[in-house]
Amino acid sequence: MHVQIVLFDGFDPLDAIAPFEVLHAGGTASGGAVSVELVSAEGPREVVSGAGGLSLRATGTLDPRRPGVVLVPGAAGRVGDPADLEDDATPEDAIPVRLARTLETGLPVLLKAAMEDERITVATVCGGSLVLAMAGLLQGRHATTHHMGVDLLDATGVHAVRARVVDDGDLITAAGVTSGLDLGLYLLEREVGPQIAHAVEELFAHERRGTTWRPDGPEPATF
């Protein structure tokens, strides 16, 4: 399994680094069954995050035809209401603004191509699902995000689910920032096996938490 973690200007470092470390460790534990790299839509470059100017280097260009996983993090910055994107008073470093700016890059086209390829699973952490939703790529899908962005998911035609991780087949989304750890472990469990995932979980001294939701089984009755 090869994983491409996408960096964009203003990304949240923990959204990217948490799954990177988990998946890299999974590659070691599995004898190389997992590989992971940092990429951007523009190609190799230093990408400045939204957290204090911290930057990471994308070593490659996002390839929407490479089988495996494409993982999209959210943004870091001032907390703002996603409904205020049209408000001229919204600070330029607000998270909703930084997420919306991805729509002005080549990223949405690449993500659309990735989502159309049955050999690729698209995964997101936190506001990463909002990037896809604002690009019109998640209508009718089940997904989650940070609790402050759930209403925006609903507004874009997504079936928003309040869960730690949501597995909708070739789309796997995770909630708040630290859920990137749980997403990475879930990807290892699903794609490589539970023993590898458990070994990495023990190595990181992290106990997975929250619900992993799938659209399986009968729908519950109204309480």
N, C-alpha and C positions, 0 to 999 in steps of 0.2 A: 504494500500500500504506500503510494507516494502522496504526501500532503503538501499543498502549496498554501502558505499563509500569506494573505494579501495585506500589504501595508499601503496606507494612503495618508496624505498630509492631515495631521490632527488625530491620528489613530490613538487608541488607548493601549499603552505598552503592556499592561497585564493581560489584556484580552488576547494579545499575540504571544507573549512569552510563556504564559501558563500552559496553554496547549502545546507550544513548541517543546518545552522541557519534558512534558509528559510523553509526547509522541517520540521525541528523540530517545528517551529512556526506554520506551517500548521497542524501538528499533534495536537497541543494545540487548535487551532481554530476549528478543525473538531471533537473534542471530542475523539481523538485517532485513527482516520482513517488513519493516517500516522505515521510510525515509521522509525527511521533512526539510523544507527550505522556505526562506522569506522572499517574496516576490512583490512586484508592483506592476501596475498597468503600463507604466512608462519604461520599465526595464531596470537594470542595476542602477541604484542611486542611494544616497543617504536620505532617509525619510524622517522628517521631524514630527514627533508625536505631539499630542495636545497636553502633555504633562511636563511642564517646566522646561521645555526645549529639548528633552531627551530625544535622541535620534537612534534609529537602527538602520542597518544597511540591507537593502533588498539586493540579493545576489543574482536575481534572474527576472525575466519577464513572465507575467502570468500567462500560462498556456492553457486555453480553454478546451483543448482537445487531448490533454494528457490524462489518461485514466487515473483514478484515485479520488482524492478529496481536495476541494478548494474551500479554504476556511477564511471567513471575513470577520475581522474584529469590529468593535464599535469605536466611538470617538471619546476623547477626554477633553475636558474644558469646564467652563461654567455650566452649572445645571440650568437648563431652560425648559420651558414648556414647548414640546414639538408643535403645538397648535399655533405658536407665535412666529412661525417661520416667515410670515408675510409682514410682520411688525418691524418697521424700520428702526425701532429702538432696541431690537434684540442685539446684544453684544456680538461682535464678530467672532469672539472665541467661545461662544455658547455651543454646547454639544449639538443641538439640532441644526445649527448653521453649518458646522463642520461636516455633519453627516450629509446635509443637502448639497454641499459643494462637490461631493463625489459624483453627482449627476452631471457635472460640467466637465468630467474627465472621460477617458476612454473606458473606465471600469464597467459601467452598466452594459455596454455592448459585449465585453468579454464575459461578464457573469451570465448574460443571457445565453451566450453560446455554450458555456459550461453547463447550464441547467438543461439545455436541450440535448446534451450528450448522455446517453443512458449508462455510460461507463464511469460517470462522475457523480459523486455525492457532494453537494454543497452544504457546508456547515457554517454556522455563525455563532458569535458570542456577543451578548448584550445588544448594543445598537447595530450590530452587523445585519440583523434581520430587517432593521428599518431602512438600511441602504437598499436592500433588495426590494422591500415593499414600496419605497418611494420611487423606485425605478419601474414599478409596475410588474414585478416578476413573481409576486406571491399571491395573486388573486386566487381565492378558493383553497389555499393551502393551510395546513395547521402549523403554527409557529409560536414562539415565545420571544420575549425580549426583557430588558429591564422593566421593572413594574411601572416606571414613570412613562414608558412608551407604549404600553398595551393599548391605550385608546387610539393611538395613531395606527397601529396594526389593524385594528378593527375598521378604522376609517378608510383604509386602502383595500378593503375586501378580503382581509386575511381572517381565518378562524383563529383568533388569539386564544392561547391556552396558558393559564397561570401554573406553570410547572418549571422545575429546575432545568430539565432537558426534554425536548419534544422531538420524537423520531417520526417523521412523516415520509419514510421510505428513503428517497434520494435527497431529502432535505432534513437536516438535523440542526436544531437551533437550541441555544442555551440562554439562560436568563441573565442575571446581574454579573458583574465583572468577575468575581471569583468562580463563577460557574464554568469558566474556561478549563479549570482543573477537571471538573466532573465530565465536561464534554470530551476532553482528551482521553480520559479513562474509559468512557463509554464507547468511543470510536475504537479503542484498542480491544475492548471486550467484544464488540460486534464484528469487527473485521479480522482480528487476529486470534482472539480467544480469551476466556475469563482468567486462565492461569497467568497469562502475561499481564493482563490488566491488574490483577490482584498483587502481583509482584511489584509493579510500579507504584501501586497504591501504598503498599507497605514501605517501599523505599522513600516515598515522599512524606510518610507519616500523615497522610491525609485520608480521612474517612469520607467517602462520598455521601452526599446528603441530598435531601429533597426527592421529588418524584420524577421518574422518567416516564413520560406519557407517550402512548402510541394509540392510533385510531383503530384499535382492535376490540372485538367483543361487542356485546349489546350496549346500546346507549342507556344511561341510567334514567330512571323515572324522576320526575320533578318532585323535589322534597316539599 
